[in-house]
Amino acid sequence: MEPERFAEVEAQEAAKYRNTIYRAYESSDAALGYILKNLRDENTVVLVLSDHGFQSVPEAQGRKPDRTVRILPEVLMQTLNWNLEQVRTFNIRGATFFRDREEDATRIQKMEDDLRLIRIAASNEMLFEVSRDPSNNLEIRLRGEVEELDDLAVRLPDGRVIAANKIIEGDTGGISGDHHPEGVLIAAGKGIRRGFKIESASVLDMTPTMLALMGLPIGRDMDGRVLEEMFEDKLPAQFINTWESAAPQFSKDEEETTEELKNHLRSLGYL
């Protein structure tokens, strides 16, 4: 998108691909236009939002630990012989998290020990950085010292040796783009102020705002606020103490959830 900010970009490549991202913007805008024209009525409010923006980062070229790798959590759990029904997992920006569904301290410690015992076969160094986040989720990241995954062998806690690319995909190269802290929020429809620019909003504000739009009460324990400044008239506020149940409840995936859907979510990093 901004080839002039990067060294060693051939002029032919820059000319060929310079407008590719802009065309993607135009395609998305056309899809939104179809929705606004055909799928809404005069009472509908449409919100377009992103929790972050994007930017080119030429300064990241060759810099560690920028890398385009993804740990494969379900494959890793199966490789370690964990019970998949007992563990919840998710990926966020290069880190993978595991949480015991019943918060069993003994199992959590065993999981942490297993992850720490995954070693690079040639050096016996740990493959992952292993820690616990403030919510006591186990968090793992590929160690910054690992510079190459091809032909890298790792030893598992039970002594088996496997290729690292069985549980990690991608490469450890540099990146040319990354998230920007400023996201996107666009609102249109009944009661929305036209031409108004919101100067400060957070993803935490979206749930209270949408609840207010639907005439539902807002949880007093929610961190966000109703974005009142984007409305022509102040919305009547209703409150409840919380929308949360007394204790989290976990259940198995519904049997009708298809493997195709799981694979799609897995490819997006949500499983």
TORKOL-4160 file (C-alpha; in steps of 0.2 Angstrom, whole numbers, padded with zeros to 4 digits, m for minus):
271
<pt num="1" X="0000" Y="0000" Z="0000"/>
<pt num="2" X="0015" Y="0012" Z="0004"/>
<pt num="3" X="0029" Y="0004" Z="m0006"/>
<pt num="4" X="0039" Y="0020" Z="m0005"/>
<pt num="5" X="0042" Y="0017" Z="0014"/>
<pt num="6" X="0051" Y="0000" Z="0011"/>
<pt num="7" X="0068" Y="m0003" Z="0004"/>
<pt num="8" X="0071" Y="m0015" Z="m0011"/>
<pt num="9" X="0053" Y="m0014" Z="m0018"/>
<pt num="10" X="0054" Y="m0016" Z="m0037"/>
<pt num="11" X="0045" Y="m0003" Z="m0047"/>
<pt num="12" X="0036" Y="m0015" Z="m0057"/>
<pt num="13" X="0029" Y="m0024" Z="m0041"/>
<pt num="14" X="0024" Y="m0007" Z="m0033"/>
<pt num="15" X="0015" Y="m0002" Z="m0049"/>
<pt num="16" X="0006" Y="m0019" Z="m0050"/>
<pt num="17" X="0000" Y="m0020" Z="m0032"/>
<pt num="18" X="m0001" Y="m0002" Z="m0026"/>
<pt num="19" X="m0020" Y="0000" Z="m0027"/>
<pt num="20" X="m0024" Y="m0018" Z="m0021"/>
<pt num="21" X="m0029" Y="m0013" Z="m0004"/>
<pt num="22" X="m0039" Y="0002" Z="m0010"/>
<pt num="23" X="m0049" Y="m0010" Z="m0021"/>
<pt num="24" X="m0053" Y="m0020" Z="m0006"/>
<pt num="25" X="m0059" Y="m0005" Z="0003"/>
<pt num="26" X="m0070" Y="m0001" Z="m0012"/>
<pt num="27" X="m0077" Y="m0019" Z="m0013"/>
<pt num="28" X="m0081" Y="m0018" Z="0006"/>
<pt num="29" X="m0090" Y="m0001" Z="0003"/>
<pt num="30" X="m0100" Y="m0008" Z="m0011"/>
<pt num="31" X="m0106" Y="m0023" Z="0000"/>
<pt num="32" X="m0111" Y="m0010" Z="0014"/>
<pt num="33" X="m0120" Y="0000" Z="0001"/>
<pt num="34" X="m0130" Y="m0015" Z="m0004"/>
<pt num="35" X="m0135" Y="m0018" Z="0014"/>
<pt num="36" X="m0140" Y="0000" Z="0017"/>
<pt num="37" X="m0150" Y="0000" Z="0001"/>
<pt num="38" X="m0159" Y="m0016" Z="0002"/>
<pt num="39" X="m0159" Y="m0024" Z="0019"/>
<pt num="40" X="m0163" Y="m0010" Z="0031"/>
<pt num="41" X="m0179" Y="0001" Z="0035"/>
<pt num="42" X="m0181" Y="0018" Z="0042"/>
<pt num="43" X="m0180" Y="0012" Z="0060"/>
<pt num="44" X="m0163" Y="0002" Z="0058"/>
<pt num="45" X="m0146" Y="0008" Z="0064"/>
<pt num="46" X="m0131" Y="0001" Z="0056"/>
<pt num="47" X="m0114" Y="0001" Z="0065"/>
<pt num="48" X="m0098" Y="m0003" Z="0056"/>
<pt num="49" X="m0083" Y="m0006" Z="0068"/>
<pt num="50" X="m0066" Y="m0013" Z="0070"/>
<pt num="51" X="m0057" Y="m0015" Z="0087"/>
<pt num="52" X="m0041" Y="m0009" Z="0079"/>
<pt num="53" X="m0034" Y="m0001" Z="0063"/>
<pt num="54" X="m0020" Y="m0006" Z="0052"/>
<pt num="55" X="m0003" Y="0002" Z="0047"/>
<pt num="56" X="0012" Y="m0001" Z="0037"/>
<pt num="57" X="0028" Y="m0004" Z="0048"/>
<pt num="58" X="0044" Y="m0003" Z="0038"/>
<pt num="59" X="0053" Y="m0002" Z="0054"/>
<pt num="60" X="0049" Y="m0020" Z="0058"/>
<pt num="61" X="0058" Y="m0027" Z="0044"/>
<pt num="62" X="0071" Y="m0040" Z="0051"/>
<pt num="63" X="0066" Y="m0035" Z="0069"/>
<pt num="64" X="0063" Y="m0048" Z="0082"/>
<pt num="65" X="0051" Y="m0054" Z="0089"/>
<pt num="66" X="0040" Y="m0049" Z="0074"/>
<pt num="67" X="0035" Y="m0065" Z="0066"/>
<pt num="68" X="0020" Y="m0073" Z="0056"/>
<pt num="69" X="0018" Y="m0089" Z="0066"/>
<pt num="70" X="0003" Y="m0097" Z="0074"/>
<pt num="71" X="0003" Y="m0111" Z="0087"/>
<pt num="72" X="m0010" Y="m0124" Z="0083"/>
<pt num="73" X="m0018" Y="m0126" Z="0100"/>
<pt num="74" X="m0029" Y="m0141" Z="0096"/>
<pt num="75" X="m0015" Y="m0151" Z="0088"/>
<pt num="76" X="m0004" Y="m0147" Z="0102"/>
<pt num="77" X="m0017" Y="m0152" Z="0115"/>
<pt num="78" X="m0019" Y="m0169" Z="0106"/>
<pt num="79" X="0000" Y="m0171" Z="0104"/>
<pt num="80" X="0001" Y="m0169" Z="0123"/>
<pt num="81" X="m0013" Y="m0181" Z="0126"/>
<pt num="82" X="m0024" Y="m0168" Z="0135"/>
<pt num="83" X="m0043" Y="m0170" Z="0136"/>
<pt num="84" X="m0050" Y="m0158" Z="0124"/>
<pt num="85" X="m0066" Y="m0157" Z="0133"/>
<pt num="86" X="m0058" Y="m0150" Z="0149"/>
<pt num="87" X="m0048" Y="m0136" Z="0141"/>
<pt num="88" X="m0053" Y="m0120" Z="0132"/>
<pt num="89" X="m0041" Y="m0112" Z="0120"/>
<pt num="90" X="m0039" Y="m0097" Z="0110"/>
<pt num="91" X="m0026" Y="m0087" Z="0100"/>
<pt num="92" X="m0022" Y="m0068" Z="0101"/>
<pt num="93" X="m0008" Y="m0060" Z="0091"/>
<pt num="94" X="0005" Y="m0074" Z="0091"/>
<pt num="95" X="0000" Y="m0080" Z="0109"/>
<pt num="96" X="m0010" Y="m0095" Z="0113"/>
<pt num="97" X="m0020" Y="m0097" Z="0129"/>
<pt num="98" X="m0026" Y="m0112" Z="0138"/>
<pt num="99" X="m0039" Y="m0112" Z="0152"/>
<pt num="100" X="m0045" Y="m0127" Z="0162"/>
<pt num="101" X="m0064" Y="m0127" Z="0161"/>
<pt num="102" X="m0066" Y="m0132" Z="0179"/>
<pt num="103" X="m0051" Y="m0122" Z="0185"/>
<pt num="104" X="m0044" Y="m0137" Z="0193"/>
<pt num="105" X="m0027" Y="m0132" Z="0200"/>
<pt num="106" X="m0019" Y="m0149" Z="0199"/>
<pt num="107" X="m0023" Y="m0150" Z="0180"/>
<pt num="108" X="m0017" Y="m0132" Z="0177"/>
<pt num="109" X="m0001" Y="m0136" Z="0185"/>
<pt num="110" X="0001" Y="m0152" Z="0175"/>
<pt num="111" X="m0003" Y="m0142" Z="0159"/>
<pt num="112" X="0010" Y="m0129" Z="0163"/>
<pt num="113" X="0023" Y="m0142" Z="0167"/>
<pt num="114" X="0020" Y="m0151" Z="0150"/>
<pt num="115" X="0022" Y="m0135" Z="0140"/>
<pt num="116" X="0038" Y="m0130" Z="0149"/>
<pt num="117" X="0045" Y="m0148" Z="0145"/>
<pt num="118" X="0043" Y="m0146" Z="0126"/>
<pt num="119" X="0061" Y="m0143" Z="0122"/>
<pt num="120" X="0071" Y="m0140" Z="0106"/>
<pt num="121" X="0079" Y="m0157" Z="0103"/>
<pt num="122" X="0096" Y="m0151" Z="0098"/>
<pt num="123" X="0099" Y="m0139" Z="0113"/>
<pt num="124" X="0086" Y="m0144" Z="0126"/>
<pt num="125" X="0080" Y="m0126" Z="0127"/>
<pt num="126" X="0062" Y="m0122" Z="0130"/>
<pt num="127" X="0052" Y="m0120" Z="0114"/>
<pt num="128" X="0039" Y="m0108" Z="0122"/>
<pt num="129" X="0039" Y="m0094" Z="0134"/>
<pt num="130" X="0026" Y="m0100" Z="0147"/>
<pt num="131" X="0017" Y="m0089" Z="0159"/>
<pt num="132" X="0000" Y="m0085" Z="0167"/>
<pt num="133" X="m0010" Y="m0070" Z="0163"/>
<pt num="134" X="m0020" Y="m0060" Z="0176"/>
<pt num="135" X="m0035" Y="m0072" Z="0174"/>
<pt num="136" X="m0024" Y="m0087" Z="0177"/>
<pt num="137" X="m0025" Y="m0093" Z="0159"/>
<pt num="138" X="m0009" Y="m0102" Z="0153"/>
<pt num="139" X="m0001" Y="m0091" Z="0140"/>
<pt num="140" X="0013" Y="m0097" Z="0128"/>
<pt num="141" X="0023" Y="m0089" Z="0114"/>
<pt num="142" X="0036" Y="m0095" Z="0103"/>
<pt num="143" X="0053" Y="m0090" Z="0111"/>
<pt num="144" X="0061" Y="m0075" Z="0102"/>
<pt num="145" X="0077" Y="m0085" Z="0101"/>
<pt num="146" X="0069" Y="m0097" Z="0089"/>
<pt num="147" X="0074" Y="m0090" Z="0072"/>
<pt num="148" X="0070" Y="m0105" Z="0060"/>
<pt num="149" X="0056" Y="m0118" Z="0061"/>
<pt num="150" X="0061" Y="m0128" Z="0045"/>
<pt num="151" X="0069" Y="m0144" Z="0050"/>
<pt num="152" X="0067" Y="m0140" Z="0069"/>
<pt num="153" X="0064" Y="m0155" Z="0080"/>
<pt num="154" X="0057" Y="m0154" Z="0097"/>
<pt num="155" X="0056" Y="m0166" Z="0111"/>
<pt num="156" X="0039" Y="m0169" Z="0120"/>
<pt num="157" X="0037" Y="m0172" Z="0139"/>
<pt num="158" X="0036" Y="m0191" Z="0136"/>
<pt num="159" X="0052" Y="m0192" Z="0126"/>
<pt num="160" X="0045" Y="m0192" Z="0108"/>
<pt num="161" X="0053" Y="m0181" Z="0095"/>
<pt num="162" X="0043" Y="m0172" Z="0082"/>
<pt num="163" X="0045" Y="m0159" Z="0069"/>
<pt num="164" X="0041" Y="m0141" Z="0076"/>
<pt num="165" X="0030" Y="m0138" Z="0061"/>
<pt num="166" X="0018" Y="m0151" Z="0067"/>
<pt num="167" X="0012" Y="m0139" Z="0081"/>
<pt num="168" X="0017" Y="m0122" Z="0074"/>
<pt num="169" X="0013" Y="m0115" Z="0056"/>
<pt num="170" X="0020" Y="m0100" Z="0047"/>
<pt num="171" X="0038" Y="m0093" Z="0048"/>
<pt num="172" X="0048" Y="m0082" Z="0059"/>
<pt num="173" X="0051" Y="m0068" Z="0046"/>
<pt num="174" X="0048" Y="m0050" Z="0048"/>
<pt num="175" X="0031" Y="m0041" Z="0044"/>
<pt num="176" X="0026" Y="m0026" Z="0033"/>
<pt num="177" X="0010" Y="m0022" Z="0042"/>
<pt num="178" X="0003" Y="m0023" Z="0059"/>
<pt num="179" X="m0012" Y="m0017" Z="0070"/>
<pt num="180" X="m0014" Y="0002" Z="0074"/>
<pt num="181" X="m0023" Y="0006" Z="0091"/>
<pt num="182" X="m0035" Y="0017" Z="0082"/>
<pt num="183" X="m0050" Y="0007" Z="0075"/>
<pt num="184" X="m0065" Y="0011" Z="0065"/>
<pt num="185" X="m0083" Y="0016" Z="0071"/>
<pt num="186" X="m0096" Y="0022" Z="0058"/>
<pt num="187" X="m0114" Y="0024" Z="0063"/>
<pt num="188" X="m0129" Y="0028" Z="0052"/>
<pt num="189" X="m0148" Y="0027" Z="0053"/>
<pt num="190" X="m0163" Y="0033" Z="0064"/>
<pt num="191" X="m0157" Y="0045" Z="0077"/>
<pt num="192" X="m0139" Y="0046" Z="0073"/>
<pt num="193" X="m0131" Y="0063" Z="0071"/>
<pt num="194" X="m0125" Y="0066" Z="0053"/>
<pt num="195" X="m0108" Y="0073" Z="0050"/>
<pt num="196" X="m0103" Y="0071" Z="0068"/>
<pt num="197" X="m0085" Y="0065" Z="0072"/>
<pt num="198" X="m0083" Y="0054" Z="0088"/>
<pt num="199" X="m0067" Y="0059" Z="0096"/>
<pt num="200" X="m0065" Y="0046" Z="0109"/>
<pt num="201" X="m0073" Y="0029" Z="0109"/>
<pt num="202" X="m0068" Y="0011" Z="0115"/>
<pt num="203" X="m0073" Y="m0006" Z="0111"/>
<pt num="204" X="m0080" Y="m0007" Z="0129"/>
<pt num="205" X="m0093" Y="0006" Z="0124"/>
<pt num="206" X="m0101" Y="m0004" Z="0110"/>
<pt num="207" X="m0111" Y="m0016" Z="0121"/>
<pt num="208" X="m0119" Y="m0002" Z="0132"/>
<pt num="209" X="m0122" Y="0008" Z="0117"/>
<pt num="210" X="m0131" Y="m0006" Z="0107"/>
<pt num="211" X="m0141" Y="m0011" Z="0123"/>
<pt num="212" X="m0147" Y="0007" Z="0124"/>
<pt num="213" X="m0152" Y="0007" Z="0106"/>
<pt num="214" X="m0162" Y="m0009" Z="0108"/>
<pt num="215" X="m0171" Y="m0002" Z="0123"/>
<pt num="216" X="m0162" Y="m0015" Z="0135"/>
<pt num="217" X="m0154" Y="m0011" Z="0152"/>
<pt num="218" X="m0136" Y="m0008" Z="0154"/>
<pt num="219" X="m0126" Y="m0018" Z="0167"/>
<pt num="220" X="m0119" Y="m0007" Z="0181"/>
<pt num="221" X="m0103" Y="m0018" Z="0181"/>
<pt num="222" X="m0099" Y="m0014" Z="0162"/>
<pt num="223" X="m0083" Y="m0004" Z="0160"/>
<pt num="224" X="m0090" Y="0005" Z="0144"/>
<pt num="225" X="m0102" Y="0019" Z="0142"/>
<pt num="226" X="m0116" Y="0024" Z="0130"/>
<pt num="227" X="m0109" Y="0035" Z="0116"/>
<pt num="228" X="m0123" Y="0048" Z="0119"/>
<pt num="229" X="m0114" Y="0061" Z="0109"/>
<pt num="230" X="m0118" Y="0052" Z="0092"/>
<pt num="231" X="m0137" Y="0053" Z="0095"/>
<pt num="232" X="m0148" Y="0067" Z="0090"/>
<pt num="233" X="m0158" Y="0064" Z="0106"/>
<pt num="234" X="m0153" Y="0057" Z="0123"/>
<pt num="235" X="m0158" Y="0039" Z="0124"/>
<pt num="236" X="m0167" Y="0034" Z="0140"/>
<pt num="237" X="m0156" Y="0024" Z="0151"/>
<pt num="238" X="m0161" Y="0008" Z="0160"/>
<pt num="239" X="m0149" Y="m0002" Z="0172"/>
<pt num="240" X="m0147" Y="m0018" Z="0180"/>
<pt num="241" X="m0133" Y="m0024" Z="0191"/>
<pt num="242" X="m0126" Y="m0037" Z="0179"/>
<pt num="243" X="m0130" Y="m0048" Z="0164"/>
<pt num="244" X="m0118" Y="m0061" Z="0171"/>
<pt num="245" X="m0124" Y="m0077" Z="0179"/>
<pt num="246" X="m0118" Y="m0081" Z="0197"/>
<pt num="247" X="m0105" Y="m0093" Z="0190"/>
<pt num="248" X="m0098" Y="m0097" Z="0173"/>
<pt num="249" X="m0106" Y="m0112" Z="0165"/>
<pt num="250" X="m0097" Y="m0123" Z="0152"/>
<pt num="251" X="m0105" Y="m0135" Z="0140"/>
<pt num="252" X="m0099" Y="m0147" Z="0126"/>
<pt num="253" X="m0100" Y="m0141" Z="0108"/>
<pt num="254" X="m0116" Y="m0145" Z="0101"/>
<pt num="255" X="m0116" Y="m0161" Z="0090"/>
<pt num="256" X="m0123" Y="m0151" Z="0075"/>
<pt num="257" X="m0108" Y="m0140" Z="0074"/>
<pt num="258" X="m0100" Y="m0145" Z="0058"/>
<pt num="259" X="m0081" Y="m0150" Z="0056"/>
<pt num="260" X="m0081" Y="m0137" Z="0041"/>
<pt num="261" X="m0086" Y="m0123" Z="0053"/>
<pt num="262" X="m0073" Y="m0128" Z="0066"/>
<pt num="263" X="m0060" Y="m0128" Z="0052"/>
<pt num="264" X="m0065" Y="m0111" Z="0047"/>
<pt num="265" X="m0064" Y="m0104" Z="0064"/>
<pt num="266" X="m0047" Y="m0113" Z="0067"/>
<pt num="267" X="m0041" Y="m0105" Z="0051"/>
<pt num="268" X="m0045" Y="m0088" Z="0058"/>
<pt num="269" X="m0037" Y="m0091" Z="0075"/>
<pt num="270" X="m0052" Y="m0093" Z="0086"/>
<pt num="271" X="m0049" Y="m0112" Z="0090"/>
